[in-house]
Amino acid sequence: MATISNLANLTPATAVNSRSSSSSSVVPRSFLNFRGFDSKLSSSQLSLRFNNHQSRPSLLEFGSHVKFWTTINEANIFTIGGYNDGTTPPGRCSSPGRNCSSGNSSTEPYIVGHNLLLAHASASRLYKQKYKEMQGGSVGFSLFAIGFIPFTSSKDDDIASQRAKDFFFDWLLRPLIFGDYPDDMKRTVGSRLPVFSEEESEQVKGSSDFIGIIHYLAASVTNAQLKTCLSRNPDFYSDMGVSMTLLGNFSAFEYAVAPWAMENVLEYIKESYGNPPVYILENGRPLKQDLTLQQKDTPRIEYLDAYIGAVLKSVSDPHLKRSPKLSAHWYSAFLKGNTTFLGSQGNWRANTTLPQLLHENVTYYIL
């Protein structure tokens, strides 16, 4: 609480349910014990338990300080890692070659994703009914967003790239905006994909005030042989039916610098879902523990320069008349190198520096 109270000139954004950087879940053990997300509870039972264990305590304790809530952080990674791969808590899977004591990778990822959406809708409804008028915040839903591109210019790879988006993004985004899963996903997964009742569809649709994006990676996608996928026990990846190659050295956390991937993600959401509010909750570039880089982290600054430019490009619309705010003028000067430290030479610009800007009474927003 003291930390939140002392965030001068910053607006905190908090996730009700999240994973730590060590991939350990912060889902209460009591919630996992009764098989909450992977069970076939009724939507009312699930809503009651999720709100009692997580939403209500968080809103009561921190609601007066936090204006931006995400109910489930990285919902797609939470689901795939915990219930298809078994690599994150609760470690459930049945995929070949994975060491899980229990689980069903063919069905549980979809059951969990379905229940996450219902839990989110319930928490959002609780906030609007009980807390929004007094606290004045908003409730969103966040996803880990990879920038997908076709491996080749072939029609098959182009279709595969869209199929990757259907499974990785649209699986959980489309119900939030339109109330149901993507048609291609329903055809592929069939009866293993839960069905929203009419009431549930209406509850989930429009339940997110914003979409939260966590973006670090870009990947090339090629079509996988469907007959190969069908010859083994189906899981999330075989259903998706693509082969994905991450750009950069992911194992060493040397992510590719690919600002176009950020732009592609934002453009896709804008064009596919009617330009909903989007907040970039996480983005950045890890660096090796090198003393020189710690003192002079030029690669990170170049990364930020490129990615902020990609964000600005993605939100530009030549047909929409805009009145630039102070932050827009600052970003424009920032990208031109007129306000602060930019470029590969690592020299401070003479006119204005970030420390000077931070001492002025200016509020900055990222998207």
N, C-alpha and C positions, 0 to 999 in steps of 0.2 A: 504494500500500500504506500509506504514512504517513497519507494522508487517511482511509482506512478504519479504521486503528488508533486514530485520535484522535476518533472519533465517540462522545463520552461520552454514555452513557445513550440512544443511538439504535441501532436495529437496521437495518443496511443491507439493502436489497433491490436485486438486480442482475440485469440482462438479459444473457444470453449473446450474443444478436443484437439489435441495436437500430438505430434511425435517429437522427441528431442533429437538433437544432432547425432546422438549415439544409437538412434533407431529404437530406443526403448519406448514403449507406449506409455502415455499418461492416462489411458483409460482406467478408471478405478477398478481394482481387482474384483470388487463386489459386482461390478457391472459385467465383467467378463465371466464371472462364475456362473451367472444364470444364463449364459449364452445369449446375450442381448442382441447383437447385430446379426449373428449368423443363425438365429432361431426364427421359427415361423410364428412369432407372437402376432397378435392382432395389432393393428396400427395404434389403437387406443392404449393397449398394454405397453407397447414399445415407447410411445410418447410419454406416458406417465413415468416410466422408469428412467428414461434418458433425462427428462426434465428434473426429476427428483435428485438424480445422482450428479448431474453436471450443469444443466442450464440454470436452474433456479439459484443454486448456491453462488455461481459466478456472477449472475446479474445482481443479486442482493449485495454481494461483497464489493464488487468493483463497478457496478453500473453507473454510479455518479461520476466516475473518472474516465470511463471508456466510452467513446462514441462510435467506434467501428468494431463490430463483433463478427467473427466468422465462427459458425457452429462447428464445422468439420474442416480441419486443415489438411490439404493435400488428400482429398477424399479418394481419388483414384489410386494413389500410391498406398494409402492406408489399406484399401481393399485388396489390391493386387498383391502387395507384399505380405499381408497378414493371412490371406485366405486362398491365394492361388500359388504363390511361391513358398510360403511358410518361412520367409526370411526375417519377418518382423512380428512382434506380438500380435495375436496370440499363437503364431507359428503353426497354422493349420494348412494342410495341403494333401494332395494325393498324386501330384505330378511325378512321373518316373524320374528316378535319380535324386529325389529330394528326401531328406531325413525327417519326416514328420510322423508323429505318433498317431495322429488322427486328422480328419478333414476330408473335403471333397472338392477338388479344384474344378470339377465340372459344373457344380451348382452353387457352391458357397459364395464365390465372388459376386455373383449376380444377386443372391439373396441379401448379402451384406450391403451392396450398393443400393438396392431397393430400400432397405431399412434405414440407411443413412439419409436418404432423401426424405423419408417419412419423419425421421427424428428431427431433421433440419426444419421441415415445415412446421412441426409441432413447436419447436423452440422459437421460431420466428413468430408464430401466432401468439405464443405466450408473451413474448416481448411487446408486441403491438398492443395486446390487451391489457397488460399489467404495468409495463415499465416505460414505454416509448414516450408517452405524454409527459412524464416526470423527468426522464433521463435524456430524451431528445437524440437518441442514437439510431443506428441502422444495423441490420443483420444481413450478412452475406455468406457465401459458400465458396471455398477455394479449391483449386485444382493445380496439380503439377503439369505445366504445359511445355511439351517438347515441340520445337519447330521442325515439322516434317516436310521433306521434299522428296520427289520421286528420284530413284537412283539413276534412271535413264529417262529419255523422252518418250518411251514406249507407252502405248495406251494401257497395258497391263500394270505398269508401275504407277501411272497416274491414278488409276482406279485403286491400287493398293494404298497409295498415299491418302486418298479420301477415306478408305476403309480404316486406316490407322486412326484418323481423326474421329471417325464414327465411334470407335471403341474407346479411344483414350480420352476424348473430350466430350463428344455428343452424348455418349452413354449417360452421363450425369448432368450435362448442361441442358440438353433438349427437354427433359422433363421439367426443369426449373422454369423454362421459358414457354414451352408449348404443352406441357402436361403428359408427354409420353416419350417412349424410347425411339431411336432412329429405326426406320422401316428395314434397312439392310441388316441391322443388328437383330431385329425381331425374326427376320427370315432365317438368319444363320443360327442363332441360339435356340430358337423354337420354344418348346415347352419348358426348357431350363431357365428361361428369363421370366421373372415374376410379372404379373399383370396388375396394373393399377385399376382399382375400382373407380367408378365415375367420381365418387366423393374424394378419394385419395388424389386423383388427378387434379381436381380443382384446388385441393389443399396445397399440393406441391407447386403447381403452376403459379408463378408470380410471387413465390414465397421468399425470394432472395432480392434484397435491395441493391446488391451489387455482386459482381463476380470478382473474386480474388485470384490473382495469377501468381504462381511461383515458377519462375523461368530461369533455367541455367543452360539447357542443352539443346542441341540441334541433331537431327538424325536423317540419314537417307533411308528410303524405304523401297523395297522391291517385292514383287508378288511372290508368295510362297506357293509351292505345289499343293493344291487343295487335296489331291488324292493322298499325299504324304500326311497331311494334317488329319485326314479322316481315318487313316489306318491305325492311329493310336487313340488312347483315351483323350477325349476333348478337354481342353482347359481354356483359359482366357486367351492365351497366345495362339493356340491352334484355331480357335474361333476367329480371331482377328486375321489370321492367314497371311501374315506379312513377315518378311525378314528385315530387321532393323539394324542399322549400323550407326552407332553414335559417333559424331565427329569430334576429333580431339582424343586425348588420352584420358578416358574417363576413370580408369583404375588409379591413375596418379593424380586425379583431380585437376588435370590440365585441360579445362574445358575449351572448346573451340571458341574463338572470338567471332561470332556470327550475328551481328546486329540485325541482319535481314530475317533471322529466325524470330526475334522478338516482334519485328514488324509484321511478319506473316501471321503469327499467333493473334495479334491484336486486330489485324485486318480480317482474319477469318471470323473472329467473334463478332466484330462490327457488322460484317456483311451477312452472316448466317443468322444472327439473333437480334437484328434491329438496333444495333448500337447501344447496348445496355451499359450502365455505369461499370467501369472496370478499374480496379486498384491493383497495382503491382506491389505485392506484399513482400516478395523476395526476388533479388537478382544481384549478381555480382560475380567476381572472379577470385578464386582462391590463389594465393601465391605461395611459393616455397618459403620455408623458414630460412631466409637468407638475409644477413645483416644489411647488405647494400639495398635490397628491395624494401626492407623495413624502413629505412631512412629515406629512400627515394623511389617510391612505388609507382614509377611512370607507367608501367603496363596497366595498372589498375585505373589510372586516370584516363589513359587512352581508351580503355574499355568503357568507362562511364561516358566519355565524350561520344563514342560511337553509338552506344545504346540509347542515350538520351536523344540523340539525333534520330534514331530509328523510331522512338516513341513519338516525337514531334511529327515525323513524316506520316506515321500511321493515323494520327488524329486530324491531319490537315484535310480540308474539304473545300475545293475551289468554288463550289456552288453555295456555300454557307457563309453569309456575312458575319464576321466576328469583330469584336472590339478587344484588342489585346490588353491583358492585365499586366501589372507590374512584373509578375513572375515570367510572363511571356517575353517581355523586353529583356529581362535578365538572361533567360535561356538562350535567346537569340544572340546576345552579346557573348555569352558563355561559349556557344558553338563556334563563333567567329574568332575566339581567342582574345577578346578584348577585356575580359573581366578578371581572369584568373589563370592559374597554372595549367597549361595545356601543351600537348605536343611531345615529341620524342626527345627534345633537347633538355627538358627538365629545368627550364628557366622560369623565374617568376616574372609575370608581366608587371610593368612599372605603374600602371594607372590604378587598378583596384585589386585587392586580394580577398580571398575567402574569409580570413580572419576579420578584415574590415567589414565585409558584408554581414557576417554573423553578429557583429556588435550593433548593427542597425536594427531598428524595429520593423523588420520585414518578415512576413510569413511566406514560407515556400511550400508548394504542393508538388507531388509527383503524380501526375495523371489524376 
